[in-house]
């Protein structure tokens, strides 16, 4: 009964035209590898694939048939992706689990013609079974560390919850490199960033939704749950607006500084008065496709020391779980507003057998930037703060997320 009621709440179209897409929180690839005692070997053998998430132009080598635009697809670090949702393509519908990713702009799923091991572990799109499929004829390439994903383009009917998108351009991958895709719980990716990141693959999904006037407002928003209970939803993607029941306090808006990623100005990051990073300002990408907060190596290494994190042989940082209550707060300043993260927010807790292990939610990576130093605010930040993406006014809003909604609902249903 619980799941039936939750499904009705998450998947209906409200009177205000707000479309709710439930998100699932699943085990990340990193967590699965650690639980099976394979993480250290994997990281040693595949390190370039794992850490080469570069937010820069990537041109797959040795593919003369590809007509690459000025901004082909970026690289992803899917080792830590946790929040996924369901979509369908074709007639009759073929279902897929995707990462709803504000750090990219393209939609792709595995093809029935895919020859990679990873495709054998996931749902594959069968174009020959759909009466509404239109072959595009173009090829696409997405560069991933040591290799690159290859695929073909098509157009199809896309369904996201109750919403139907006509003639949506998407990619069918025929080759997926790397072991990360074998372990991943998702089939594909649905990008929600600006069109400039999707020049090769065509019109992004949310642009199609706006063009077809399927939402009342050119806005979408994310609520990411902090609960790890199997019965609790992982959160929601809301198309067409925001839900005041999911956040408290005012929405604080930040103008987009570069229309590619959802990129904004970050004033500073401070560790409880001890040290301030990027005191003269940085750029920050708001990215639901990664769970971590990523920053320049020099700053992150100093921050790890301030929170008492110690490095491991595979680049992770461990924290003593017994010390969480005494760890300092980390404060992110955005457009004059302080966003405070406690240790309960920036420390990732995992069980290995009967033992709990705590890891830092900060990761070092020097990302190319033509202006200020570049940071990525992933789910460590976004699970504390409800995020709103406004294409009409090119701005991102944040408000304190409420994490009592589903708990209260469950209690009422159990009575």
N, C-alpha and C positions, 0 to 999 in steps of 0.2 A: 504493500500500500504506500509506503514512504516514497518509493521511486516513481510510482505512478503519479503522485501529486507533484513531485519535484519536476517531472517531465512536463506536466501541463504548465507549470510556472515558467520553466526555462525556455520552452519552445513555442509559445504562442505570440501572436502579433497583438500588442496592446492597443487600447483605444487611441493612444497618441502616436501610433505608427512605429513604435519601438520594437525591433526584432531582437529576440534574445537567443543566443547560441550557447548552449552549455559547453563548458570546457572540462576535460578530464585531466587529472593530475596523475601521471604515471611515473614509474621508476626511470631515471635517466640512464643512458648508456654507461656513464661512469659508475653509477651505483650498481648496475647489473654486473659489470666487470669486476668491481671490488668484491661483491658478494661471492663471486665464483673464483676469487683469488687469481684473476687473470689481468688485473689492471696494470700491474707493474710491467709485465711482459709486453702487453699491448702498447703502453706508452713508450717503451723503449724501441719497439719495432716500428711504430707508426707516428712518432712525434711530429714530423712535418705535416701530416694530415690533420692532426688534432689542433695544433697551435697556430696554423696559418690562416686565421680568420683575419683577412686584411680588408679594410674598408677603402679600397682603391680600385682602379680599373684593372680588369683581369682579361687577358686575351689568350684563350687556349691555343697552345702551339701546335703546328703540324696539321691544321684543319683548313686547307685552302678553300674548301667549298662553303665555309661559313662566311656570311656577310656580317661582320661584327660592327655594331654601332659604336658610338662614342662612350657608351656606359654599359658594357655587358655585365652579367650577373656577378654579384660579390660572393665572397667565400663565407661559409658558415661554420661555427663551432657548435655542432649539434650534440656534443658529448653531454651537455647539461640540460638540454631541452626537456621540459616536464609537462607543459600544458598543451593539450591537443583538442581538436574538435572534429566533428563529422561534416562531410559534404557529400554530394552525389553528382555524377556526370552522366549524361546520355539518356536515351529512351529505349527500353526501360532503364530505371536508375541503377547506376553502379556506385557503391558506397566506398568512401576513402576516409582515412584518418589523416588530418593535416595539422601542421604547425601554423597557427595564425600569427604571422611574423611581421611586425612593424619595421624590421630591419631589412626588408627586401620588397620587391614589387611584383614578382611573377608567380604564376600558378603552374605547378607541375605535379604529375603523378606517374608511377611506373606504367610502362606499356606492356601489353601482352607479348610483344616481340623482344622484350628485354632479355639479354643473355647473361646478366650479372647474377651472382649468388644472392645479392641483396633483394633483387626483384622476386626471387623465388620465395622469399619470406614475407611478402606483402601482397596486398590486393593489386591487381594489374588491370588497366583499362583495356577493354576489348572493343575496339572501334567497329569491328565487323558485326557486333551484336546490337549496335545502336542505330536506330532509324533516323536520328537527327544529327549524326556526325558529319562534319565537313572537313575534308583534308586541306591543309594549308599549303603544304609543299616546301616550307622552309625548314631548315635545321637549326638547332640551337646548341650551344656549348656553355657549361658552367664549370669553371676551373676550381678544383679542390686539391690543394696541396700538391701531392705527387701525381695526381691524375686529373681527369676532367669528365664530368657527366656529359653525355651526348644524347640528343633526342630529336624528335620531329614535332612540328607544330600542328595544331588542329583547332577547330571551333566546335563548341558544343553547348547544350543547355546545362547550366550549373544550378544546383539547388543548395542553399545554405539555410537550414531550418525551413521555415515556410516561404522563404524568398526564392523566386525564380529569376535567374539572369540569362537572357537570351544571347546566343551567338558569342559566348565567351571564348576568347583566345586562351589556349593553355598548351603546355608542353607535355609530351609523352616521353619519358626517359627510356632509352634503349640500352644504355650502359651507365651503371652507377659504381664509381670506384670507391675503394676503401671499406674497411670492416665496420666502420661506424654505421653505415646504412644497413648492414646485416642485423646489427643489434637493436637498431632504433625501433621504437614502438609506432612511429608514424609512417604513413605511406608516402606522403609528399608534403609540399609547402604551399601555403597561400599567402602571398606577400601583400602588405597593406601600406607600403610607403608610396612616395610620389612617382609619377610616370617616368621621370627622367632616369630612374634606375631600371626601367623595363623597356627601353627603346628597342631591344632585339626581339622581345617576346610580345610586344603589342600593348593593348589597353589593360591596365591592372583591374582587378575585380571590383574594387570600390569605385573606381572611375566609371566602370560599366554600370554599377548600381546607381550612381548619380546621374549618368547620361540617360538611363532608362526611367528616371524619376521614381525609383522604387522606395525611397525614404523621404520623410518630411524634411529632415535637416541633413546637410552634408557632414555628418558627425558620426564617429563611432567611439566606443569606450571599452575599457577592460577592467574587470574586477577579478583579481586572482586570490583565491582562497589560501589561507595558511594552514588549514586543517589537513592532516594526513590520514584521517579515518577513511576506510574504504567506502563507507556509506555516504560520505559527504561529497557534493560536487566540487570540482576543482576550481570553479569560477564561471564567469560569463564574458562573452563578447557581445556587446550591444550595438546593433546597427541602427543609425538614425537618431541617436541622442544619448542621454545618460539617465541613470536612475538614482534619484535622491535618497532612496532607501539604502543604497550601497555605500554612501559616504557621509561624513559629517563635516560641518564647518563650511566656509566659503571655498569656491574654486579659485585657485590662483593661476592666472594665464601667463604663458610664456610664448612670445612670438617665434616662429620658425625662422632661423637665420640662413638656411640653405635648403631649397626645396628639392631634396633627393631623399635622404633619410628624414625622419622626424628629428631634426637637429636644432638644438636651442643653446642659448648662452647659459653657462654655469658660472656663478660669481666666485665660488670658492668651496673647498671641502676642509672642515676642521675636525680634529680629534680632541674633543673636550678641553680646549684651551691650550693644548700642548704644542700643536703645530698646525699651520694652515697651508694647504696645497692650492696651487694655481691662484694665488692671491690677487693676480691681475686679470683673472678670468680665463675660462676655458670653453671649449665647445663640447656638448654632450649629445649623444645619440640615444634616443629612447627606444629600447629594443626588447620586444616581448620574445624574441627568438633565442635569447641567451638568459640564463638564470643568474649570472654573476654581475658584479660591478667591475669594469675593466678600466685601467688607467695606465699612464706612462710608467715604465719600469722603475725609474728613480723614485717617483712618488709612492708607488705601491709598496716597494720594499721598505721604505721608511714607515709607511702606515702599518705594515705587518708587524714591525718591531713594536710600535706603540700599542698595538692590541695584544701583544704577547704571543704572536703566531710564529711557529718554528717550521722551517722548510723540510720537506721530505725529498727522497732521491728522485721523485718523478714530478717535481714542480708544484705540488700541493703544499698548503700550509696548515699545520695542525694546531689546535688550541685545546688547552686543558678544560674539559667540560665542567669540572668542579669550580672553575674560576669565572664562569659567565656573568654572575651577578656583580662581580667587581670590575668588569671590563669597561673601558670608556665608551661614551657615546660618540658616534660619527655624525656630524651635521653637514648637510649639503645645502648650499645657499643658491636659490633659483629666483631671479627677479625680485630680490628683496625679501624673500620668504625662507625661513629656516625649515628644513626637513630633517628631523632627527631619527637616526637609526640606532637602536640599542643592540646589545650583543645578541639578544633573542632574534633579531632581524638579520644581522649580517653574518651570523655563524650558522653553517649547515650541519645538522645533526643526523647521523646515520647509525644504524645498528649493524654490527658485524658479529653474528652469533648472539651471545648474551652480553656483548660489550657495546657501549655507545662511544662513537668517535665523533669529534667535532672538527670541522674544517672552516677555514676563513672563506668568506664569500667574496673576497677581492682577488683579482687576478691581474698580473702585469702583462701588458703588451703595448708596444710602441706603434701606434696607428698613424699612418701618413695623414698629414693635415697641412694645408697651405696657409693656415692662419694660426689660431690658438691651439695649444695642446688638446688632444681629443680623448674623451672618456666615453664609456658606454654604461648607461644605467639600465640594467636588466631586471630580472624578477626579484632579486634581493631588495631592490628599491620599490618595484611595482606591486609587490604583494602587500606592502604597507600603505601605498598611496594609489587610490583610484585614479586612472589616467584617461583623459578625454582628448581626442584627436579631431580637430576642427579644420576641415578642408576649405570651408567657406571663408574663414578669416585667417587661415594659415597660422594656427597657434595650437599649443598643447596645454591642457589644464590638469592640475593635480589637486586632490583633496584627500583628507585622511580616510582610509577605507574602514568601513564597519565590518567586523569579523564575527558578528553575533547573529546574522540573519538566518543562516541555515541551522545553527544550533537551536535557536528559538523555535524555528519551524518544526524541527524534529521533535522537540519537547512537546509541542502542541499536538503533533500527530500521534505521539505515543500515549497520550492521555486516554 
